[in-house]
C-alpha cells in the first residue's frame, strides 16, 4: 500500500510540475535559426520560396497570420511540404496548415502564430505578402 501511494503521489507530482514547466517556458523568439538548415537545404529553401512567391494567386490577412491561395499547377504539394518543413525548422514559432481542395481547386497555405507573427511574416516574406 505504501508503494502504491508513493507511486501515485510521484505521478501526480510529475503531472503537476509538467504543467507548470510548460506555462513557465519561454516562447521561441521571432528570429530565423540560420543553423537549422545545411547549405544545400538553404539553397533549396530559397528556390522553393521563389517558386511559392510566383505561385500565389491571392493573399488574405487573417486574425493570426496570412492565408495564401496557391496555384497547385505551378508548385507541387511535395514542394509546399518541403518548404513548410524547412520553415518549421528555422522558424519554429510558425503554425502551418495546407489545404488541398477537391476537383483540382486551389491550395491554401495558412501561415499563422502568436501575437506579432504577422509583422514578422510581412518583413521576412515581402515577395509573398502582397
C-alpha positions in Angstrom: 0.0 0.0 0.0 2.8 2.4 0.8 4.5 1.7 -2.5 1.2 2.3 -4.3 0.6 5.6 -2.5 4.2 6.7 -3.2 3.8 5.8 -6.9 0.5 7.7 -7.2 2.0 10.7 -5.4 5.0 10.7 -7.6 2.9 10.5 -10.8 0.7 13.4 -9.5 3.8 15.4 -8.8 5.1 14.8 -12.3 1.8 15.8 -13.8 1.6 18.9 -11.8 5.2 20.1 -12.4 4.9 19.2 -16.1 2.1 21.7 -16.5 3.9 24.4 -14.6 7.1 23.9 -16.6 5.1 24.3 -19.9 3.4 27.5 -18.6 6.7 29.0 -17.4 8.7 28.0 -20.5 9.6 31.0 -22.7 8.2 31.1 -26.2 10.6 31.0 -29.2 11.6 34.5 -30.2 10.8 35.8 -33.6 14.1 35.1 -35.5 15.3 32.6 -38.0 17.7 30.0 -36.8 20.2 30.1 -39.7 22.0 27.0 -38.4 18.8 24.9 -38.7 19.5 24.2 -42.4 22.5 22.9 -44.2 24.0 24.8 -47.2 22.2 22.6 -49.8 18.9 22.8 -47.8 19.2 26.6 -47.6 19.7 26.8 -51.3 16.6 24.5 -51.9 14.6 26.6 -49.5 15.4 29.8 -51.3 14.4 28.2 -54.6 11.2 26.9 -53.1 10.4 30.4 -51.6 10.8 31.9 -55.1 8.5 29.3 -56.6 6.0 29.8 -53.8 6.1 33.6 -54.4 5.4 33.0 -58.2 2.5 30.7 -57.4 0.5 32.8 -55.0 -2.9 33.8 -56.5 -4.3 35.7 -53.6 -3.3 36.7 -50.1 -5.7 37.2 -47.2 -4.7 38.7 -43.9 -6.4 36.7 -41.1 -6.5 37.2 -37.3 -3.3 35.3 -36.5 -1.4 35.4 -39.8 -2.0 35.0 -43.5 -3.8 32.7 -45.8 -2.2 32.3 -49.3 -4.2 30.8 -52.2 -1.6 28.9 -54.2 -1.8 27.7 -57.8 -1.2 24.0 -57.3 -0.2 23.6 -61.0 2.8 25.9 -60.5 4.1 24.3 -57.3 3.5 20.8 -56.1 2.3 19.5 -52.8 5.6 17.9 -52.2 7.4 21.3 -52.8 5.0 23.1 -50.5 5.5 20.4 -47.8 9.3 20.7 -48.2 9.1 24.5 -47.9 7.0 24.1 -44.8 9.4 21.7 -43.3 12.4 24.0 -43.9 10.4 26.9 -42.4 9.4 24.9 -39.4 13.0 24.0 -38.7 14.3 27.5 -38.9 11.2 29.4 -37.6 9.6 27.1 -35.0 7.2 29.8 -33.9 5.0 29.4 -37.1 1.9 27.2 -37.3 1.3 25.7 -40.8 -1.8 24.5 -42.5 -2.0 23.2 -46.1 -5.5 22.7 -47.5 -5.9 21.0 -50.9 -9.3 21.4 -52.4 -11.3 18.9 -54.4 -11.5 18.9 -58.2 -8.0 20.3 -58.6 -9.1 23.5 -56.8 -6.6 25.9 -55.4 -4.3 25.1 -52.5 -4.4 27.3 -49.3 -1.3 27.7 -47.2 -2.0 29.3 -43.8 1.0 30.6 -42.0 0.0 31.7 -38.5 1.2 32.1 -35.0 1.0 34.1 -31.8 0.7 37.8 -31.5 3.4 39.6 -33.6 3.8 36.9 -36.2 2.0 38.9 -38.9 4.7 41.6 -38.7 7.4 39.0 -38.9 5.8 37.4 -42.0 5.5 40.8 -43.7 9.1 41.7 -43.1 10.6 38.2 -44.0 8.4 37.4 -47.0 7.8 40.7 -48.9 7.5 38.8 -52.2 4.8 36.5 -50.8 2.7 39.0 -48.8 1.1 41.3 -51.3 
